[in-house]
């Protein structure tokens, strides 16, 4: 196999991996916290995610998408497929989507009502 062909094959395999790890949609300079009820926990690669129903100051419920990390990184931080269940009350600290009309965020730390914490992203704090 020629070197150009090998390079193209490598680039084709790596490019999708890099594309899934962008934090560009999120404002990584400001810490944001949302609290609510888990409606689903998606234990999957390339990113796990938490679907959360959270009420705003006026009492209107919004459906949030909280992006976490890949399974191997979550497992290193103590997560399992059973870490979150439908109906769990949680707070998530992270970086909110830059578009305020988008109810999504990069999740750094999940906190339970009893004070337990699970780190969802290794950096665990926005980049200031």
N, CA, C and O of each residue as an XYZ file, in Angstrom:
512
protein
N       0.860     -1.167      0.000
C       0.000      0.000      0.000
C       0.905      1.229      0.000
O       1.833      1.311      0.805
N       0.649      2.177     -0.884
C       1.466      3.378     -0.973
C       1.278      4.271      0.231
O       0.262      4.199      0.923
N       2.280      5.125      0.479
C       2.211      5.993      1.656
C       1.056      6.985      1.558
O       0.425      7.284      2.572
N       0.766      7.500      0.375
C      -0.366      8.415      0.228
C      -1.676      7.700      0.543
O      -2.547      8.256      1.213
N      -1.812      6.491      0.068
C      -3.029      5.721      0.322
C      -3.185      5.439      1.815
O      -4.286      5.540      2.355
N      -2.083      5.087      2.482
C      -2.135      4.847      3.936
C      -2.521      6.120      4.686
O      -3.315      6.079      5.625
N      -1.952      7.256      4.262
C      -2.259      8.518      4.916
C      -3.736      8.851      4.743
O      -4.386      9.266      5.703
N      -4.279      8.678      3.539
C      -5.686      8.953      3.286
C      -6.597      8.050      4.113
O      -7.618      8.499      4.633
N      -6.227      6.789      4.230
C      -7.002      5.856      5.049
C      -6.976      6.293      6.511
O      -8.009      6.286      7.181
N      -5.810      6.669      7.004
C      -5.668      7.144      8.381
C      -6.522      8.402      8.591
O      -7.258      8.495      9.574
N      -6.425      9.363      7.673
C      -7.184     10.615      7.791
C      -8.686     10.341      7.788
O      -9.435     10.975      8.531
N      -9.124      9.408      6.961
C     -10.543      9.074      6.899
C     -11.033      8.462      8.206
O     -12.185      8.662      8.593
N     -10.168      7.721      8.884
C     -10.552      7.084     10.149
C     -10.525      8.072     11.307
O     -11.373      7.989     12.195
N      -9.583      8.995     11.324
C      -9.396      9.902     12.456
C     -10.323     11.109     12.391
O     -10.766     11.587     13.435
N     -10.624     11.606     11.225
C     -11.430     12.819     11.093
C     -12.769     12.737     11.825
O     -13.112     13.684     12.533
N     -13.543     11.655     11.694
C     -14.808     11.602     12.449
C     -14.595     11.637     13.957
O     -15.427     12.187     14.679
N     -13.511     11.069     14.444
C     -13.235     11.098     15.880
C     -12.991     12.517     16.352
O     -13.509     12.924     17.392
N     -12.219     13.263     15.610
C     -11.929     14.640     15.988
C     -13.184     15.503     15.918
O     -13.379     16.383     16.756
N     -14.006     15.267     14.958
C     -15.221     16.065     14.787
C     -16.167     15.909     15.958
O     -16.883     16.856     16.282
N     -16.202     14.773     16.598
C     -17.115     14.535     17.710
C     -16.660     15.171     19.008
O     -17.426     15.197     19.971
N     -15.447     15.682     19.069
C     -14.917     16.176     20.338
C     -14.801     17.687     20.394
O     -14.071     18.208     21.237
N     -15.486     18.401     19.536
C     -15.423     19.851     19.526
C     -16.287     20.430     20.640
O     -17.384     19.944     20.917
N     -15.770     21.473     21.268
C     -16.545     22.211     22.263
C     -16.994     23.549     21.680
O     -17.470     24.415     22.415
N     -16.846     23.727     20.369
C     -17.181     24.994     19.715
C     -18.604     25.481     19.991
O     -18.798     26.691     20.108
N     -19.609     24.610     20.103
C     -20.967     25.126     20.345
C     -21.176     25.689     21.756
O     -22.192     26.331     22.020
N     -20.227     25.454     22.654
C     -20.393     25.814     24.059
C     -19.534     27.011     24.449
O     -18.433     27.194     23.930
N     -20.050     27.823     25.370
C     -19.286     28.950     25.898
C     -18.426     28.417     27.038
O     -18.867     28.342     28.185
N     -17.207     28.053     26.709
C     -16.309     27.417     27.670
C     -15.681     28.411     28.648
O     -14.841     28.023     29.460
N     -16.073     29.689     28.585
C     -15.498     30.701     29.477
C     -16.372     30.990     30.690
O     -15.929     31.654     31.627
N     -17.619     30.495     30.684
C     -18.548     30.794     31.770
C     -19.117     29.522     32.363
O     -19.551     28.620     31.646
N     -19.108     29.465     33.673
C     -19.707     28.339     34.378
C     -21.218     28.529     34.409
O     -21.712     29.635     34.632
N     -21.949     27.433     34.182
C     -23.408     27.473     34.179
C     -23.912     26.226     34.887
O     -23.329     25.151     34.744
N     -24.995     26.360     35.653
C     -25.585     25.211     36.340
C     -27.070     25.125     36.016
O     -27.786     26.126     36.035
N     -27.513     23.912     35.720
C     -28.927     23.647     35.493
C     -29.325     22.483     36.408
O     -28.560     21.537     36.599
N     -30.527     22.571     36.965
C     -31.032     21.522     37.855
C     -32.378     21.042     37.342
O     -33.183     21.824     36.836
N     -32.608     19.739     37.483
C     -33.879     19.197     37.031
C     -33.971     17.706     37.222
O     -33.272     17.121     38.049
N     -34.853     17.093     36.436
C     -35.149     15.663     36.541
C     -34.643     14.950     35.290
O     -34.930     15.367     34.168
N     -33.895     13.884     35.490
C     -33.389     13.086     34.377
C     -34.552     12.390     33.695
O     -35.370     11.741     34.347
N     -34.622     12.531     32.370
C     -35.638     11.807     31.602
C     -35.013     10.636     30.848
O     -35.700      9.678     30.494
N     -33.697     10.721     30.605
C     -32.989      9.616     29.945
C     -31.488      9.806     30.120
O     -30.986     10.930     30.111
N     -30.782      8.695     30.280
C     -29.323      8.694     30.326
C     -28.852      7.792     29.202
O     -29.110      6.588     29.195
N     -28.158      8.397     28.254
C     -27.663      7.646     27.090
C     -26.203      7.283     27.309
O     -25.317      8.133     27.215
N     -25.967      6.031     27.597
C     -24.639      5.478     27.857
C     -24.087      5.010     26.517
O     -24.319      3.870     26.115
N     -23.352      5.890     25.816
C     -22.923      5.551     24.466
C     -21.685      6.335     24.057
O     -21.323      7.334     24.679
N     -21.048      5.860     22.998
C     -19.929      6.555     22.381
C     -20.426      7.214     21.109
O     -21.377      6.695     20.526
N     -19.869      8.302     20.636
C     -18.640      8.923     21.113
C     -18.845      9.795     22.346
O     -17.872     10.155     23.009
N     -20.105     10.146     22.671
C     -20.391     10.911     23.880
C     -21.636     10.351     24.538
O     -22.619     10.037     23.868
N     -21.586     10.229     25.849
C     -22.798      9.917     26.591
C     -23.573     11.220     26.748
O     -23.011     12.307     26.617
N     -24.853     11.103     27.028
C     -25.645     12.315     27.212
C     -26.750     12.080     28.233
O     -27.194     10.958     28.475
N     -27.163     13.183     28.809
C     -28.227     13.181     29.807
C     -29.334     14.075     29.270
O     -29.082     15.218     28.888
N     -30.542     13.568     29.238
C     -31.694     14.397     28.893
C     -32.343     14.809     30.210
O     -32.627     13.970     31.065
N     -32.572     16.095     30.359
C     -33.005     16.654     31.635
C     -34.160     17.607     31.416
O     -34.114     18.438     30.509
N     -35.195     17.498     32.232
C     -36.283     18.480     32.233
C     -36.025     19.441     33.391
O     -35.917     19.030     34.546
N     -35.927     20.737     33.054
C     -35.627     21.750     34.072
C     -36.545     22.945     33.875
O     -36.769     23.385     32.747
N     -37.074     23.469     34.972
C     -37.956     24.630     34.922
C     -37.129     25.906     34.999
O     -36.136     25.976     35.724
N     -37.557     26.922     34.236
C     -36.883     28.224     34.304
C     -37.509     29.056     35.436
O     -38.365     28.562     36.169
N     -37.085     30.306     35.573
C     -37.563     31.169     36.663
C     -39.072     31.411     36.610
O     -39.702     31.673     37.634
N     -39.647     31.322     35.397
C     -41.090     31.523     35.248
C     -41.879     30.223     35.404
O     -43.106     30.232     35.313
N     -41.196     29.122     35.634
C     -41.858     27.840     35.824
C     -42.059     27.034     34.554
O     -42.640     25.950     34.598
N     -41.588     27.545     33.420
C     -41.717     26.817     32.159
C     -40.629     25.739     32.082
O     -39.457     26.005     32.348
N     -41.035     24.529     31.717
C     -40.091     23.417     31.632
C     -39.405     23.400     30.271
O     -40.046     23.542     29.230
N     -38.100     23.225     30.305
C     -37.304     23.105     29.086
C     -36.620     21.744     29.087
O     -36.240     21.230     30.139
N     -36.469     21.175     27.914
C     -35.813     19.884     27.747
C     -34.355     20.142     27.375
O     -34.063     20.680     26.306
N     -33.456     19.759     28.254
C     -32.027     20.008     28.085
C     -31.305     18.765     27.587
O     -31.678     17.637     27.910
N     -30.264     18.996     26.796
C     -29.337     17.944     26.395
C     -27.999     18.269     27.036
O     -27.389     19.294     26.731
N     -27.544     17.395     27.924
C     -26.269     17.574     28.617
C     -25.273     16.581     28.036
O     -25.431     15.371     28.197
N     -24.255     17.087     27.367
C     -23.265     16.226     26.728
C     -22.159     15.890     27.721
O     -21.565     16.776     28.335
N     -21.896     14.597     27.866
C     -20.806     14.129     28.722
C     -19.714     13.542     27.821
O     -19.653     13.860     26.634
N     -18.879     12.712     28.365
C     -17.738     12.174     27.624
C     -17.997     10.751     27.138
O     -19.075     10.188     27.325
N     -16.973     10.199     26.514
C     -17.008      8.809     26.045
C     -17.018      7.867     27.248
O     -16.621      8.239     28.353
N     -17.472      6.662     27.010
C     -17.625      5.678     28.087
C     -16.332      5.433     28.859
O     -16.356      5.365     30.088
N     -15.206      5.301     28.162
C     -13.959      5.001     28.878
C     -13.576      6.120     29.836
O     -13.065      5.849     30.923
N     -13.814      7.375     29.454
C     -13.499      8.488     30.357
C     -14.472      8.537     31.529
O     -14.065      8.786     32.664
N     -15.751      8.301     31.263
C     -16.717      8.278     32.363
C     -16.397      7.154     33.347
O     -16.452      7.359     34.560
N     -16.066      5.982     32.838
C     -15.740      4.847     33.715
C     -14.533      5.160     34.589
O     -14.506      4.779     35.759
N     -13.539      5.844     34.043
C     -12.361      6.232     34.841
C     -12.742      7.157     35.983
O     -12.050      7.216     36.999
N     -13.850      7.885     35.815
C     -14.312      8.805     36.845
C     -15.419      8.216     37.713
O     -16.087      8.944     38.447
N     -15.618      6.894     37.632
C     -16.550      6.215     38.528
C     -17.960      6.029     38.021
O     -18.815      5.550     38.766
N     -18.236      6.394     36.772
C     -19.572      6.240     36.207
C     -19.815      4.801     35.776
O     -18.887      4.068     35.433
N     -21.091      4.416     35.803
C     -21.553      3.152     35.226
C     -22.818      3.446     34.425
O     -23.342      4.560     34.454
N     -23.291      2.447     33.721
C     -24.535      2.595     32.958
C     -25.707      2.919     33.888
O     -26.700      3.499     33.449
N     -25.601      2.552     35.155
C     -26.663      2.779     36.130
C     -26.458      4.036     36.979
O     -27.190      4.243     37.947
N     -25.484      4.875     36.639
C     -25.212      6.066     37.456
C     -26.394      7.025     37.527
O     -26.619      7.669     38.552
N     -27.143      7.115     36.438
C     -28.322      7.972     36.409
C     -29.511      7.171     35.921
O     -29.411      6.341     35.018
N     -30.640      7.450     36.552
C     -31.873      6.769     36.162
C     -32.963      7.810     35.912
O     -32.924      8.915     36.452
N     -33.919      7.438     35.096
C     -35.069      8.296     34.846
C     -35.701      8.662     36.193
O     -35.951      7.796     37.031
N     -35.953      9.953     36.381
C     -36.556     10.421     37.625
C     -35.565     10.964     38.632
O     -35.967     11.617     39.594
N     -34.268     10.711     38.436
C     -33.255     11.248     39.357
C     -33.235     12.767     39.304
O     -33.286     13.358     38.225
N     -33.161     13.394     40.464
C     -32.973     14.845     40.566
C     -31.473     15.097     40.552
O     -30.740     14.480     41.325
N     -31.002     15.990     39.692
C     -29.579     16.319     39.644
C     -29.392     17.799     39.334
O     -30.308     18.487     38.883
N     -28.181     18.258     39.589
C     -27.705     19.547     39.099
C     -26.482     19.253     38.264
O     -25.701     18.357     38.586
N     -26.314     20.001     37.200
C     -25.150     19.820     36.347
C     -24.457     21.159     36.170
O     -25.083     22.137     35.758
N     -23.159     21.208     36.481
C     -22.352     22.391     36.241
C     -21.551     22.138     34.980
O     -20.964     21.070     34.804
N     -21.534     23.140     34.098
C     -20.778     22.979     32.867
C     -20.757     24.250     32.060
O     -20.777     25.353     32.607
N     -20.715     24.086     30.743
C     -20.656     25.215     29.819
C     -21.890     25.173     28.917
O     -22.105     24.212     28.179
N     -22.683     26.220     28.991
C     -23.928     26.284     28.219
C     -23.654     26.551     26.743
O     -22.619     27.114     26.386
N     -24.586     26.144     25.895
C     -24.512     26.442     24.466
C     -24.429     27.956     24.274
O     -25.061     28.718     25.005
N     -23.642     28.383     23.285
C     -23.500     29.815     23.005
C     -24.825     30.428     22.591
O     -25.089     31.590     22.901
N     -25.655     29.679     21.902
C     -26.975     30.155     21.480
C     -27.943     29.998     22.649
O     -28.258     28.871     23.030
N     -28.426     31.112     23.234
C     -29.308     31.002     24.402
C     -30.644     30.320     24.122
O     -31.325     29.898     25.057
N     -31.026     30.206     22.861
C     -32.268     29.516     22.518
C     -32.084     27.999     22.484
O     -33.055     27.255     22.346
N     -30.835     27.547     22.610
C     -30.522     26.119     22.602
C     -30.330     25.651     24.030
O     -29.461     26.154     24.743
N     -31.131     24.697     24.446
C     -31.041     24.173     25.804
C     -30.120     22.955     25.805
O     -30.559     21.809     25.894
N     -28.829     23.254     25.702
C     -27.802     22.217     25.676
C     -26.576     22.747     26.385
O     -26.351     23.956     26.452
N     -25.780     21.823     26.918
C     -24.538     22.220     27.564
C     -23.557     21.068     27.621
O     -23.935     19.900     27.534
N     -22.298     21.416     27.767
C     -21.231     20.446     28.025
C     -21.234     20.245     29.531
O     -21.028     21.197     30.284
N     -21.461     19.035     29.969
C     -21.577     18.733     31.395
C     -20.205     18.421     31.978
O     -19.480     17.571     31.461
N     -19.854     19.114     33.058
C     -18.586     18.875     33.737
C     -18.755     18.056     35.017
O     -18.032     17.086     35.242
N     -19.718     18.457     35.853
C     -19.922     17.767     37.135
C     -21.414     17.633     37.406
O     -22.165     18.603     37.303
N     -21.836     16.417     37.753
C     -23.220     16.150     38.153
C     -23.237     16.051     39.677
O     -22.413     15.359     40.276
N     -24.187     16.753     40.291
C     -24.332     16.718     41.744
C     -25.728     16.216     42.088
O     -26.723     16.658     41.515
N     -25.783     15.282     43.036
C     -27.047     14.714     43.510
C     -27.504     15.474     44.755
O     -26.691     16.135     45.400
N     -28.792     15.391     45.103
C     -29.298     16.100     46.279
C     -28.558     15.764     47.578
O     -28.487     16.599     48.480
N     -28.008     14.552     47.681
C     -27.289     14.170     48.900
C     -25.841     14.658     48.913
O     -25.100     14.369     49.852
N     -25.426     15.407     47.862
C     -24.078     15.962     47.815
C     -23.077     15.145     47.016
O     -21.984     15.629     46.723
N     -23.433     13.899     46.652
C     -22.516     13.100     45.823
C     -22.263     13.808     44.514
O     -23.147     14.473     43.974
N     -21.044     13.662     43.999
C     -20.680     14.275     42.732
C     -20.059     13.241     41.807
O     -19.337     12.347     42.248
N     -20.348     13.374     40.525
C     -19.705     12.572     39.493
C     -19.113     13.534     38.475
O     -19.813     14.390     37.934
N     -17.814     13.387     38.217
C     -17.151     14.208     37.222
C     -17.469     13.636     35.848
O     -17.202     12.465     35.578
N     -18.046     14.474     34.976
C     -18.454     14.017     33.647
C     -17.449     14.400     32.560
O     -17.436     13.790     31.491
N     -16.623     15.386     32.818
C     -15.591     15.831     31.896
C     -14.322     16.035     32.703
O     -14.351     16.729     33.719
N     -13.213     15.452     32.282
C     -11.991     15.507     33.083
C     -11.545     16.892     33.530
O     -11.019     17.030     34.634
N     -11.737     17.923     32.709
C     -11.306     19.252     33.122
C     -12.155     19.784     34.260
O     -11.664     20.510     35.124
N     -13.403     19.431     34.261
C     -14.410     19.753     35.288
C     -14.659     21.236     35.536
O     -15.479     21.574     36.390
N     -13.987     22.126     34.828
C     -14.271     23.558     34.946
C     -14.141     24.205     33.585
O     -13.337     23.773     32.759
N     -14.935     25.247     33.347
C     -14.785     25.959     32.079
C     -13.392     26.559     31.962
O     -12.743     26.860     32.964
N     -12.948     26.727     30.735
C     -11.620     27.294     30.461
C     -11.722     28.811     30.473
O     -12.353     29.400     29.595
N     -11.109     29.440     31.452
C     -11.184     30.902     31.564
C      -9.949     31.549     31.009
O      -9.837     32.775     31.020
